[in-house]
């Protein structure tokens, strides 16, 4: 009584395959599953730790109220600071650009992708920012990846704020320069780090202008003083300051009246401007160099003409009136003051980014879930976006919100905060 031949053994994947090709295909699928099994373990850990991010689907234009997963909700989740993402002037500009130029550039900027509107936007942005020149890119993330490795490399040193955005961190890593982190928004610690670091190469200080999770503003005058004292380049990523700080939303450099004393400004067109894209502002020499060595500029397709035309319309609106910026700040003060009067901790915020500090990730997830049930859309933010034990609800108000929207949101937040024991 010998064992059965291998051909008669049952197939571990189910029914016995009918052909060699079917057997090979199913074996490949099994191997793929085995090779990525570790990802399932990581996902399980995220679920169990309350850190899994469930991504909701928006089903309407971005505005103060939007349709999300079939429900109409108050939107306190987007970076649409000035309410321009659905503005009629921007929509019309984008439509006309499609009629005039088509839907895509079909080329990188350095070969055949630079259209007349790209140059017009860069000239207008330079005037808006009070800079010699501007280079537009596909996103603020791309702007950081294009700029940092083109400015510094091996043998150079980058001094980076500990809470800088992920795009800055990735740009620093790509540069292969030595990275020295300094304490958040602490110019004195920055000066100490510079004194303690030996280097014969270039030295670059990098900071966010407005920090995206805490809503606080970088101490730019102090950073400028340190950069000038130690002869360091200074770069500011003002993604959350564009359209928010300064006269008519011209950004943090204008806010502190430090024109000409910051070497590199990174901005985004996908937040307050309501569209898509990023830019670098600085000297003509800087911009000329990035056109030669900024890899996302050289090797990735250009912004579409619809995006560029809409951005031009946004610059026109901000150049004509300060009304939207003022309304944004009125809503910001109403929201922050209302939360503080209810007893919530709003952390370090001094801008339209207003966190409700909760600490525990699972608590933040539950708070966000209950907010959604009460038709308020605001996401929980937890590790690794913020440090462990620093979970929060991040509220993003805009000029599109009315006073009654702020009041409605505060009422829901108060009910949930009381029910969950966050406030008395």
URFENNOR-V688059 format. One record per pair of residues at least 6 apart in sequence whose C-alpha atoms are under 6 Angstrom apart, sorted by the first residue. I is the first residue (numbers start at 1). J is the second residue. D is the distance in Angstrom with one decimal. If there is no record, write none. Layout:
I/J/D, I/J/D
//
This chain:
17/23/5.5, 46/52/4.8, 50/361/5.8, 50/362/4.7, 57/68/5.6, 57/69/5.5, 58/67/5.9, 58/68/4.4, 59/67/5.2, 59/68/5.7, 60/66/5.8, 60/67/5.4, 62/85/6.0, 64/75/5.3, 64/400/5.4, 64/401/5.3, 65/73/5.5, 65/74/4.6, 65/75/5.3, 66/72/5.6, 66/73/5.6, 73/375/4.3, 73/376/5.2, 74/376/4.7, 74/377/5.8, 75/377/5.1, 76/377/5.7, 76/378/5.2, 76/395/5.2, 76/396/4.7, 76/397/5.5, 77/378/4.8, 77/396/5.4, 79/271/4.9, 80/271/5.3, 80/272/5.3, 80/274/5.8, 81/272/4.7, 81/398/4.3, 82/272/5.4, 82/324/5.8, 82/398/5.6, 82/399/4.8, 83/399/5.7, 83/400/4.8, 84/274/4.8, 85/274/4.0, 90/310/4.5, 90/313/5.6, 93/309/5.5, 93/310/5.4, 94/306/4.1, 94/309/5.6, 94/310/5.2, 97/305/5.8, 97/306/5.2, 98/306/5.8, 104/304/5.2, 105/113/5.5, 105/304/5.8, 107/113/4.5, 107/301/5.2, 108/300/5.5, 108/301/4.1, 108/302/5.3, 109/302/5.4, 110/298/5.5, 113/302/5.8, 121/312/5.8, 122/134/5.2, 126/133/5.2, 126/134/5.4, 129/250/5.8, 131/282/5.6, 132/282/6.0, 132/283/5.1, 132/284/5.7, 133/281/5.9, 133/282/5.7, 133/283/5.8, 133/284/5.2, 134/280/5.5, 134/281/4.4, 135/279/5.4, 135/280/5.2, 136/278/5.7, 136/279/4.1, 137/277/5.8, 137/278/5.1, 137/279/5.6, 138/277/4.5, 138/278/5.9, 138/303/5.6, 139/277/3.9, 139/278/4.1, 140/268/4.8, 140/278/4.1, 141/167/5.1, 143/278/5.9, 143/279/5.9, 144/168/6.0, 144/171/5.8, 145/171/4.6, 146/294/4.3, 146/295/5.5, 146/296/5.5, 148/171/5.6, 149/175/4.0, 150/293/5.9, 150/294/6.0, 153/175/4.9, 153/176/5.3, 153/177/4.6, 154/176/5.3, 154/177/4.6, 155/201/5.5, 156/177/5.1, 156/201/4.5, 156/202/4.9, 156/203/6.0, 157/177/5.5, 157/178/4.7, 157/179/5.9, 157/203/4.9, 158/179/4.9, 158/203/5.9, 158/204/4.8, 158/205/5.9, 159/180/4.9, 159/181/5.7, 159/205/4.7, 160/181/4.8, 160/206/5.0, 161/181/5.7, 161/182/5.2, 161/184/5.4, 161/207/5.5, 162/181/5.5, 162/182/5.9, 162/183/5.8, 162/184/5.4, 164/208/5.7, 182/190/5.4, 185/218/5.7, 187/222/5.9, 187/223/5.9, 203/232/5.1, 204/232/5.6, 204/233/4.6, 204/234/5.8, 205/234/4.8, 206/235/4.8, 206/236/5.8, 207/236/5.2, 208/236/5.6, 208/237/4.6, 208/238/6.0, 209/217/5.9, 209/218/5.2, 209/236/5.8, 209/237/5.6, 209/238/4.6, 210/216/5.7, 210/217/4.6, 210/240/5.5, 210/241/5.7, 214/348/5.9, 214/349/5.6, 215/349/4.3, 215/351/5.3, 215/353/4.6, 216/348/5.6, 216/349/4.7, 216/350/5.3, 234/262/5.6, 234/263/5.4, 235/263/6.0, 235/264/4.5, 235/265/5.9, 236/265/5.0, 237/265/5.9, 237/266/4.5, 238/266/5.8, 238/267/5.2, 239/267/4.8, 239/268/5.0, 241/251/5.0, 241/252/5.9, 242/249/5.7, 242/250/5.9, 242/251/4.6, 243/249/3.5, 243/272/5.2, 245/251/4.7, 245/252/5.6, 245/255/5.8, 246/254/5.0, 246/255/3.9, 248/318/5.7, 248/322/4.8, 253/259/6.0, 264/282/5.2, 265/280/5.7, 265/281/5.0, 266/279/5.8, 266/280/4.7, 267/278/5.6, 267/279/5.2, 268/277/6.0, 268/278/4.0, 269/275/5.8, 269/276/5.2, 269/277/4.9, 269/278/5.3, 270/276/4.2, 270/277/5.8, 273/314/5.8, 324/399/5.8, 327/399/5.2, 328/398/5.3, 328/399/4.2, 332/352/5.1, 343/423/5.9, 345/356/5.8, 345/357/5.5, 346/355/5.2, 346/356/5.1, 353/396/5.2, 354/394/6.0, 354/395/5.1, 355/393/5.6, 355/394/4.3, 355/395/5.8, 356/392/5.4, 356/393/5.0, 357/392/4.6, 358/391/5.7, 358/392/5.0, 359/389/4.6, 359/390/4.5, 359/391/4.5, 360/389/5.7, 360/391/5.6, 361/382/5.7, 361/391/5.1, 364/380/5.3, 364/392/5.7, 365/380/5.4, 368/379/5.7, 368/380/5.7, 378/395/6.0, 379/393/5.8, 380/392/5.7, 380/393/4.6, 381/391/5.6, 381/392/5.3, 382/391/4.4, 417/423/5.5, 418/424/6.0
//
